[in-house]
Amino acid sequence: MHSLRRLSSLDSIALWLLVVVAALSISCTATPDSRDTSRLIAGVIAPLETVNEVLSLGGSFNGAVFDQLFLSLVDEEPDFQSGPLTFTPRLATSWEFSDDRLQLTFQLRDDVVWSDGTPLTAEDVRYTWQAQISEHTGYGYAFAKETIRDVEVVDPHTVRFHYDEPSGTQFVDAVDGVILPKHKWGELPFEQWREQPEWFTENLVTSGPYMLENWKPAVSFELRANPLYYEEGLPKIERILFREVSETSSLFSQLLAGELDFIQTMRPADIAEAEAREDLQVLTHDQRQYTFISWNVGKPLFEDPTVRNAMTLAIDRDAIIETLWLGYANPGVTPVLSSTWAAHPDIAPLPYDPDQAGQLLDEAGWTDSDGDGVRDKDGVDFSFELATNTGNPQRWDTIQMVQAQLAKIGVQVKPARYDLPTINARTQAHDFDAAVIGLLIDTTLDNTVTLKGDATYNFGQYADAEMDQLLDEYAAALDKGAAIEKIHRIQEIFHRDQPMSVLWEPLGIRGLSANLKNATPSSSSDLWRLRHWEWSQD
């Protein structure tokens, strides 16, 4: 359960492309006849940063690993694109709201134990909530638990969540996150969690299909099947070895050489070569990510929506997608992705139209009064810094293309790159002109934290009274499907005002052995249903 409310500024695949480790030379058997079918070797760019979700930065890959080590109350199905979120039982076998929706009661499985044999009970569920809301642990998504007043242990296998008032996020707020082991981790006071992050690895017990072994930070780690896992016959593969590799190109080279069985991500340029190999398969799917330019509307240059519309019209998104993605991405429209059920059917991406962009700038008073090729107004040139994070050459290439495209309409772009801590600090402080950023969507399609006037991830300081009201109403709606008109209106206002120029929605591209069956990485998780992956016996 890690797609809910998981937003990662500047690189929505967390720190994947910022990790610099040496590519490892790995020797392993490669032919189907000699393959060890008890083991799978995966290549990943993302590092495993911690075993404790509460201490995690919230990256999607770390979330995928947590789901192998720990159980959640329910599984979120990766079907948010076709309709409002649906859930299936996991630790919880059933759940029910009280008539006034102030209580939500879960019945838990009675056959689940931790890897040391201790039963997993409602006490662990309450303890997890306490850890998540503690001011000492600094959980990055504590806001998702603010609607919960208390978590009551009714009996060992019944837990009840209490709320002060009904809301549209009650269920999501309750089930988001994995369940932590009170009997083990309760030995360390919350005040010491941030001071002793290594303690949790030394005192790790798990409830999920796998246990952690042989973790060498920034190098590799291994998952081994949990012999006490409750689902009989699962997981299918005994061991999963993850090799952390610094570059996507190196991942692909090792896949071709038979040194890896699965790679987390693949460059579009490598797809044709992989598809030509009988021993490999390529999986592509829509992702829940979008990349955009955030215009800082708090700066005089971008306070006028006419100017922001001109910027979007002057950017050739199709050319960027074809050049950098080879077509394996879709043009962006709004933060409600075009692949989701709630995408507005009558809103299309603004076209590439530099002539119209120039006309809009003329109307806004931006003309080239001195003939130097750069528009100006009241003695100020239309010149700004367009920034992004280091370690992401694709975004840097995007800035170069945008610089050339905007120059055609008399706008001067000054490219800039900053390390991740610096760019994060500057965007959070609204200390920037414009920035190329990537975010993961909240799969409830609630955009409160990105578009509301005082929201955490509203880097550009955009504010609109009608938008704020609609965001609150959609977030509060108990039936998201019935609130479709509200989320459509949210998109209309966004499209009108262009607080961001949404550039693209990328496809996920994974490479893997043709002999790997039931592998279903999805928009929800790189390792979706990993316990069911298995080797073909052919």
C-alpha positions as CSV (number, residue, x, y, z in Angstrom):
1,M,0.0,0.0,0.0
2,H,2.3,2.7,-1.1
3,S,0.7,4.4,-4.0
4,L,-1.8,6.2,-1.8
5,R,-0.7,9.8,-1.1
6,R,2.8,9.2,-2.2
7,L,4.3,12.3,-3.7
8,S,8.0,12.7,-4.5
9,S,9.1,16.1,-5.6
10,L,11.6,16.6,-8.4
11,D,12.0,12.9,-9.1
12,S,8.8,10.9,-8.7
13,I,10.8,7.7,-8.9
14,A,12.3,9.0,-5.6
15,L,16.1,9.0,-5.7
16,W,16.6,6.4,-8.5
17,L,18.6,8.6,-10.9
18,L,20.5,10.3,-8.1
19,V,22.2,7.3,-6.6
20,V,25.8,7.0,-7.8
21,V,27.2,3.5,-7.2
22,A,29.6,1.5,-9.2
23,A,28.0,-0.9,-11.7
24,L,28.8,-4.4,-10.5
25,S,30.1,-7.2,-12.6
26,I,27.8,-10.1,-11.8
27,S,28.4,-13.6,-12.9
28,C,25.5,-16.0,-12.9
29,T,24.1,-18.7,-15.0
30,A,22.1,-17.4,-18.0
31,T,20.7,-20.3,-20.0
32,P,17.2,-21.7,-19.2
33,D,18.7,-25.2,-18.9
34,S,21.0,-24.2,-16.1
35,R,19.0,-21.5,-14.4
36,D,18.5,-21.7,-10.6
37,T,14.7,-21.5,-10.5
38,S,14.8,-20.9,-6.8
39,R,16.3,-17.5,-7.3
40,L,15.7,-14.4,-9.3
41,I,18.3,-11.6,-9.8
42,A,16.8,-8.1,-10.3
43,G,18.6,-5.0,-11.3
44,V,17.4,-1.7,-9.8
45,I,18.5,1.9,-9.7
46,A,16.7,2.8,-6.5
47,P,18.5,2.2,-3.3
48,L,16.9,0.5,-0.3
49,E,17.2,3.2,2.3
50,T,15.6,1.7,5.4
51,V,13.5,-1.2,6.6
52,N,11.2,1.1,8.6
53,E,8.6,2.8,6.5
54,V,8.1,5.5,9.1
55,L,11.7,6.6,8.5
56,S,11.5,6.3,4.7
57,L,11.6,9.2,2.3
58,G,8.6,7.7,0.6
59,G,10.1,6.5,-2.6
60,S,8.0,4.1,-4.6
61,F,10.7,1.4,-4.8
62,N,11.2,1.3,-1.1
63,G,7.4,1.0,-0.7
64,A,7.5,-2.0,-3.0
65,V,10.1,-3.7,-0.8
66,F,8.2,-2.9,2.4
67,D,5.2,-4.7,0.8
68,Q,7.4,-7.9,0.6
69,L,8.5,-7.6,4.2
70,F,5.3,-6.5,5.9
71,L,1.5,-6.9,5.5
72,S,-1.0,-4.0,5.1
73,L,-4.5,-4.2,6.3
74,V,-5.7,-4.4,2.6
75,D,-4.2,-4.5,-0.9
76,E,-4.9,-1.5,-3.1
77,E,-5.6,-2.8,-6.6
78,P,-3.8,-1.1,-9.5
79,D,-7.1,-0.2,-11.1
80,F,-7.3,3.5,-10.2
81,Q,-7.1,4.3,-13.9
82,S,-10.5,2.6,-14.7
83,G,-12.4,3.9,-11.7
84,P,-12.3,4.9,-8.0
85,L,-9.9,2.9,-5.9
86,T,-10.8,-0.7,-5.0
87,F,-9.3,-2.8,-2.2
88,T,-8.9,-6.5,-1.5
89,P,-8.4,-8.2,1.9
90,R,-4.9,-8.9,3.2
91,L,-4.4,-8.8,6.9
92,A,-8.0,-7.6,7.3
93,T,-10.6,-10.1,6.2
94,S,-13.5,-7.6,6.3
95,W,-14.3,-4.1,7.4
96,E,-17.4,-2.1,8.2
97,F,-18.3,1.6,8.9
98,S,-20.8,2.5,11.7
99,D,-24.0,4.1,10.5
100,D,-22.7,7.6,11.4
101,R,-19.3,6.8,9.8
102,L,-17.4,7.8,12.9
103,Q,-16.1,4.2,13.4
104,L,-14.4,1.8,11.0
105,T,-14.0,-1.7,12.3
106,F,-11.6,-4.3,10.8
107,Q,-11.6,-8.0,11.4
108,L,-8.1,-9.4,11.2
109,R,-6.8,-12.8,10.1
110,D,-6.1,-15.1,13.1
111,D,-3.4,-17.2,11.3
112,V,-0.7,-14.5,10.8
113,V,2.5,-14.6,12.8
114,W,5.7,-12.6,12.7
115,S,8.8,-14.4,11.4
116,D,9.9,-15.1,15.0
117,G,6.6,-16.9,15.6
118,T,4.8,-14.1,17.6
119,P,1.2,-13.7,16.5
120,L,0.3,-10.5,14.7
121,T,-2.6,-8.8,16.4
122,A,-4.7,-5.7,16.7
123,E,-2.1,-4.4,19.1
124,D,0.4,-4.1,16.2
125,V,-2.2,-2.1,14.2
126,R,-2.7,0.4,17.1
127,Y,1.1,0.6,17.7
128,T,1.7,1.4,14.0
129,W,-0.7,4.3,14.1
130,Q,1.0,5.6,17.3
131,A,4.4,5.5,15.5
132,Q,3.0,7.2,12.4
133,I,1.5,10.2,14.4
134,S,4.4,10.6,16.9
135,E,6.1,13.9,16.7
136,H,9.3,12.2,17.4
137,T,9.3,9.8,14.5
138,G,8.8,12.4,11.8
139,Y,6.7,10.3,9.5
140,G,6.5,12.1,6.2
141,Y,2.9,11.1,5.7
142,A,1.6,11.8,9.2
143,F,-0.9,14.2,7.6
144,A,-2.7,11.1,6.2
145,K,-3.5,10.1,9.7
146,E,-4.8,13.4,11.0
147,T,-8.5,12.4,10.5
148,I,-8.1,9.5,12.9
149,R,-8.9,10.3,16.6
150,D,-8.0,6.9,18.1
151,V,-7.4,3.3,17.2
152,E,-9.1,0.9,19.6
153,V,-8.1,-2.7,20.2
154,V,-11.4,-4.5,20.6
155,D,-9.9,-8.0,20.8
156,P,-6.7,-9.6,19.4
157,H,-8.3,-9.8,15.9
158,T,-10.6,-6.8,15.9
159,V,-9.4,-3.2,15.6
160,R,-11.6,-0.1,15.4
161,F,-10.6,3.3,14.0
162,H,-12.4,6.4,15.5
163,Y,-13.0,9.7,13.7
164,D,-14.3,13.1,14.8
165,E,-16.3,13.5,11.6
166,P,-16.9,11.6,8.3
167,S,-14.6,12.4,5.4
168,G,-13.9,11.1,1.9
169,T,-10.5,9.9,3.0
170,Q,-11.4,7.9,6.1
171,F,-10.8,4.4,4.6
172,V,-7.6,5.4,2.8
173,D,-6.3,7.2,5.9
174,A,-6.8,4.0,7.9
175,V,-5.2,1.5,5.6
176,D,-2.3,3.4,4.2
177,G,1.0,2.0,5.3
178,V,2.4,-1.4,6.5
179,I,1.8,-2.9,9.9
180,L,4.9,-2.7,12.3
181,P,5.9,-5.2,15.0
182,K,5.0,-3.8,18.4
183,H,6.6,-6.7,20.4
184,K,10.0,-6.1,18.8
185,W,10.2,-2.4,17.7
186,G,8.3,-1.3,20.8
187,E,11.6,-1.9,22.7
188,L,13.0,1.3,21.2
189,P,11.2,4.6,22.3
190,F,9.9,6.8,19.5
191,E,12.3,9.5,20.6
192,Q,15.3,7.4,19.5
193,W,14.0,6.2,16.1
194,R,15.7,8.9,14.1
195,E,18.9,8.6,16.1
196,Q,19.3,4.8,15.6
197,P,18.0,3.9,12.1
198,E,20.3,0.8,12.0
199,W,18.6,-0.7,15.1
200,F,15.6,-1.7,13.0
201,T,17.6,-3.8,10.6
202,E,19.3,-5.5,13.6
203,N,15.9,-6.2,15.1
204,L,13.9,-7.0,12.0
205,V,11.0,-9.4,12.0
206,T,8.6,-9.6,9.1
207,S,5.0,-10.7,8.4
208,G,5.1,-10.6,4.6
209,P,6.2,-13.2,2.1
210,Y,9.9,-12.4,2.4
211,M,12.6,-11.7,5.0
212,L,15.7,-9.6,4.4
213,E,19.2,-11.0,4.2
214,N,22.7,-9.9,3.1
215,W,22.0,-6.2,2.9
216,K,25.0,-4.3,1.6
217,P,23.8,-0.6,1.3
218,A,24.3,0.9,-2.1
219,V,25.4,-2.5,-3.4
220,S,22.8,-5.3,-3.0
221,F,20.3,-7.0,-0.8
222,E,18.5,-10.3,-0.8
223,L,15.0,-11.3,0.1
224,R,14.4,-14.9,1.3
225,A,11.0,-16.6,1.6
226,N,9.4,-16.4,5.0
227,P,8.8,-20.0,6.1
228,L,6.0,-18.7,8.5
229,Y,4.1,-16.8,5.8
230,Y,0.4,-17.6,5.9
231,E,-0.4,-18.1,2.2
232,E,0.4,-21.8,1.5
233,G,2.7,-22.3,-1.5
234,L,3.8,-18.7,-1.7
235,P,6.1,-17.1,-2.5
236,K,6.9,-19.1,-5.6
237,I,10.5,-18.0,-5.9
238,E,12.7,-18.7,-2.8
239,R,15.2,-15.9,-3.1
240,I,15.2,-12.5,-4.8
241,L,18.6,-10.8,-5.1
242,F,18.5,-7.1,-5.9
243,R,21.6,-5.5,-7.4
244,E,21.8,-1.7,-7.2
245,V,23.2,-0.3,-10.4
246,S,23.9,3.4,-11.1
247,E,22.8,3.8,-14.7
248,T,19.9,2.5,-16.8
249,S,22.3,1.7,-19.7
250,S,24.2,-0.7,-17.4
251,L,21.0,-2.4,-16.3
252,F,20.2,-3.1,-19.9
253,S,23.7,-4.4,-20.7
254,Q,23.5,-6.8,-17.8
255,L,20.1,-8.0,-18.8
256,L,21.4,-8.7,-22.4
257,A,24.3,-10.6,-20.9
258,G,22.1,-12.8,-18.8
259,E,23.4,-11.4,-15.6
260,L,20.0,-10.0,-14.6
261,D,16.6,-11.6,-14.9
262,F,14.5,-8.4,-14.3
263,I,15.3,-4.7,-14.6
264,Q,13.3,-2.1,-13.0
265,T,13.4,0.4,-15.8
266,M,14.6,0.6,-19.4
267,R,15.4,3.3,-21.9
268,P,13.0,3.6,-24.8
269,A,16.0,3.4,-27.2
270,D,16.7,-0.2,-25.9
271,I,13.2,-1.6,-26.5
272,A,13.6,-2.7,-30.1
273,E,16.8,-4.6,-29.2
274,A,15.2,-6.3,-26.3
275,E,12.1,-7.3,-28.3
276,A,14.2,-8.9,-30.9
277,R,15.6,-11.4,-28.4
278,E,13.6,-14.6,-27.9
279,D,14.9,-14.9,-24.4
280,L,13.6,-11.5,-23.2
281,Q,10.3,-9.8,-22.8
282,V,9.3,-6.1,-22.4
283,L,6.4,-4.9,-20.4
284,T,5.0,-1.4,-20.7
285,H,2.2,0.2,-18.8
286,D,0.8,3.6,-17.9
287,Q,2.4,5.1,-14.8
288,R,1.0,7.4,-12.1
289,Q,3.6,10.0,-12.8
290,Y,3.7,13.3,-14.6
291,T,6.5,15.8,-15.4
292,F,5.8,19.5,-15.6
293,I,7.2,23.0,-15.4
294,S,6.1,24.8,-12.3
295,W,5.7,28.5,-12.9
296,N,6.2,30.5,-9.7
297,V,3.1,32.7,-9.9
298,G,4.4,34.6,-6.9
299,K,7.0,36.2,-9.2
300,P,5.7,39.2,-11.3
301,L,6.8,37.5,-14.5
302,F,4.3,34.6,-14.1
303,E,1.5,36.1,-12.1
304,D,-0.6,36.6,-15.3
305,P,-2.4,33.5,-16.6
306,T,-2.2,34.9,-20.1
307,V,1.6,34.7,-19.9
308,R,1.5,31.1,-18.5
309,N,-0.8,30.1,-21.3
310,A,1.7,31.6,-23.8
311,M,4.5,29.5,-22.2
312,T,2.6,26.3,-22.7
313,L,1.6,27.1,-26.3
314,A,5.3,27.9,-27.1
315,I,6.5,24.5,-25.9
316,D,6.5,21.6,-28.4
317,R,5.7,18.8,-26.1
318,D,5.3,16.3,-29.0
319,A,8.8,17.0,-30.1
320,I,10.2,16.6,-26.6
321,I,8.3,13.3,-26.2
322,E,9.5,11.9,-29.6
323,T,13.1,13.0,-29.0
324,L,13.5,11.9,-25.4
325,W,10.9,9.2,-25.0
326,L,10.7,7.9,-28.6
327,G,6.9,8.1,-28.2
328,Y,6.8,6.1,-25.0
329,A,4.9,8.8,-23.1
330,N,1.7,10.8,-23.5
331,P,1.4,14.6,-23.7
332,G,0.3,16.0,-20.3
333,V,-2.8,18.0,-19.7
334,T,-3.5,18.3,-16.0
335,P,-2.4,16.5,-12.8
336,V,-5.5,14.3,-13.3
337,L,-3.7,12.0,-15.7
338,S,-5.2,11.3,-19.1
339,S,-5.0,7.5,-18.4
340,T,-7.3,7.8,-15.3
341,W,-11.1,7.4,-15.1
342,A,-11.7,11.0,-14.1
343,A,-9.8,12.7,-16.9
344,H,-11.9,15.4,-18.5
345,P,-13.1,14.1,-21.9
346,D,-13.3,17.5,-23.5
347,I,-9.9,18.9,-22.5
348,A,-6.9,18.3,-24.7
349,P,-3.3,19.4,-24.4
350,L,-2.8,23.0,-25.6
351,P,-1.3,22.7,-29.1
352,Y,2.2,23.8,-30.1
353,D,1.4,27.3,-31.5
354,P,4.2,29.8,-31.2
355,D,2.3,32.4,-33.2
356,Q,-0.6,32.4,-30.8
357,A,1.9,32.4,-27.9
358,G,3.4,35.6,-29.3
359,Q,0.0,37.2,-29.7
360,L,-0.8,36.5,-26.0
361,L,2.5,38.0,-24.9
362,D,1.7,41.1,-27.0
363,E,-1.7,41.4,-25.3
364,A,0.0,41.1,-21.9
365,G,2.3,44.0,-22.8
366,W,5.5,41.9,-23.4
367,T,7.1,43.2,-26.7
368,D,10.6,43.6,-28.0
369,S,10.8,47.4,-27.7
370,D,14.5,47.6,-28.2
371,G,14.9,45.1,-31.0
372,D,17.5,42.9,-29.1
373,G,15.4,39.7,-29.6
374,V,14.2,39.5,-26.0
375,R,10.7,40.8,-25.1
376,D,10.5,43.4,-22.4
377,K,8.0,45.3,-20.4
378,D,8.5,48.4,-18.2
379,G,12.2,48.1,-18.7
380,V,12.4,44.4,-17.6
381,D,13.5,41.7,-20.0
382,F,11.4,38.5,-20.2
383,S,14.2,36.4,-18.8
384,F,14.1,33.7,-16.2
385,E,15.9,30.7,-14.7
386,L,14.5,27.3,-15.5
387,A,15.9,24.8,-12.9
388,T,15.9,21.1,-12.2
389,N,17.8,18.5,-10.2
390,T,21.2,17.1,-11.1
391,G,21.4,13.4,-12.0
392,N,18.5,13.5,-14.4
393,P,19.9,14.0,-17.9
394,Q,16.4,13.7,-19.4
395,R,15.1,16.7,-17.6
396,W,18.2,18.6,-18.4
397,D,17.7,17.8,-22.1
398,T,14.1,19.0,-21.7
399,I,15.3,22.4,-20.4
400,Q,17.7,22.7,-23.4
401,M,14.8,22.1,-25.8
402,V,12.4,24.5,-24.0
403,Q,15.2,27.1,-24.0
404,A,15.4,26.9,-27.8
405,Q,11.6,26.8,-28.3
406,L,10.9,29.8,-26.1
407,A,13.7,31.8,-27.7
408,K,11.7,31.7,-30.9
409,I,9.0,33.9,-29.3
410,G,11.5,36.3,-27.6
411,V,11.7,34.7,-24.2
412,Q,15.1,34.1,-22.6
413,V,15.6,30.9,-20.6
414,K,18.6,30.5,-18.3
415,P,19.1,26.7,-17.6
416,A,20.2,25.8,-14.1
417,R,20.9,22.5,-12.2
418,Y,21.1,22.0,-8.4
419,D,21.6,19.0,-6.2
420,L,18.5,17.4,-4.7
421,P,18.7,19.0,-1.2
422,T,19.2,22.5,-2.7
423,I,16.4,22.3,-5.3
424,N,14.1,20.7,-2.8
425,A,14.7,23.5,-0.3
426,R,14.3,26.2,-3.0
427,T,11.1,24.9,-4.4
428,Q,9.6,24.4,-0.9
429,A,10.6,28.0,0.0
430,H,9.2,29.2,-3.4
431,D,12.7,30.6,-4.2
432,F,12.7,29.9,-7.9
433,D,11.4,31.3,-11.2
434,A,10.4,28.0,-12.9
435,A,11.4,24.4,-12.4
436,V,11.1,21.0,-14.2
437,I,9.6,18.7,-11.6
438,G,8.1,15.2,-11.4
439,L,5.4,14.0,-9.1
440,L,3.5,10.8,-8.4
441,I,-0.3,11.3,-8.3
442,D,-2.4,10.5,-5.3
443,T,-4.3,7.5,-6.6
444,T,-7.5,8.9,-5.0
445,L,-7.0,11.7,-7.5
446,D,-7.2,14.2,-4.6
447,N,-5.0,17.1,-5.7
448,T,-5.4,19.1,-2.5
449,V,-1.7,18.9,-1.6
450,T,-0.5,20.1,-5.1
451,L,-3.1,22.7,-6.1
452,K,-4.6,24.2,-3.0
453,G,-3.3,27.7,-2.2
454,D,-1.4,26.7,1.0
455,A,-0.5,23.2,0.0
456,T,2.8,21.5,0.7
457,Y,3.5,20.6,-2.9
458,N,2.1,23.8,-4.4
459,F,5.6,25.0,-5.2
460,G,4.4,27.8,-7.6
461,Q,2.1,29.4,-5.0
462,Y,-1.0,29.2,-7.3
463,A,-4.2,30.1,-5.6
464,D,-7.8,30.3,-6.8
465,A,-10.9,30.5,-4.5
466,E,-13.1,28.3,-6.6
467,M,-10.3,25.8,-7.0
468,D,-9.7,25.6,-3.3
469,Q,-13.4,25.0,-2.6
470,L,-13.7,22.3,-5.2
471,L,-10.6,20.6,-3.9
472,D,-12.1,20.5,-0.4
473,E,-15.4,19.2,-1.7
474,Y,-13.9,16.5,-3.8
475,A,-11.6,15.4,-0.9
476,A,-14.6,15.2,1.4
477,A,-16.8,13.3,-1.1
478,L,-17.6,9.8,0.2
479,D,-18.4,8.6,-3.3
480,K,-15.6,9.8,-5.7
481,G,-17.5,8.5,-8.7
482,A,-20.5,10.8,-7.8
483,A,-18.1,13.7,-7.5
484,I,-17.0,13.5,-11.2
485,E,-18.4,17.0,-12.0
486,K,-16.2,18.5,-9.2
487,I,-13.0,16.9,-10.5
488,H,-13.9,17.9,-14.0
489,R,-14.3,21.5,-13.0
490,I,-11.0,21.4,-11.2
491,Q,-9.4,20.4,-14.5
492,E,-11.2,23.1,-16.3
493,I,-9.8,25.8,-14.0
494,F,-6.3,24.3,-14.1
495,H,-6.4,24.3,-17.9
496,R,-7.6,27.9,-18.0
497,D,-4.9,29.2,-15.6
498,Q,-2.0,26.9,-16.5
499,P,-0.2,27.1,-13.1
500,M,2.0,24.3,-14.5
501,S,2.8,23.3,-18.0
502,V,2.3,19.5,-17.8
503,L,4.9,18.1,-20.3
504,W,4.4,14.3,-20.3
505,E,3.0,11.2,-18.7
506,P,5.6,8.5,-19.1
507,L,5.0,4.8,-19.6
508,G,6.7,2.3,-17.3
509,I,9.1,0.1,-19.3
510,R,10.4,-3.1,-17.7
511,G,12.8,-5.8,-19.1
512,L,12.7,-9.4,-18.0
513,S,13.5,-12.9,-18.9
514,A,11.0,-14.6,-21.3
515,N,10.9,-17.5,-18.8
516,L,9.6,-15.5,-16.0
517,K,5.8,-16.1,-15.5
518,N,3.1,-14.1,-13.7
519,A,5.4,-11.0,-13.4
520,T,3.1,-8.1,-13.2
521,P,5.0,-4.9,-12.3
522,S,2.3,-2.1,-12.4
523,S,1.7,1.6,-11.9
524,S,1.1,0.7,-8.3
525,S,4.4,-1.2,-7.6
526,D,7.5,-2.3,-9.4
527,L,7.1,-5.6,-7.5
528,W,3.3,-6.0,-7.7
529,R,2.3,-9.5,-6.5
530,L,6.0,-10.6,-6.4
531,R,5.0,-13.6,-4.3
532,H,3.2,-15.0,-7.4
533,W,6.1,-14.6,-9.9
534,E,7.7,-17.9,-10.9
535,W,10.0,-19.5,-13.5
536,S,8.5,-21.4,-16.4
537,Q,9.2,-25.1,-16.3
538,D,9.4,-25.3,-20.1
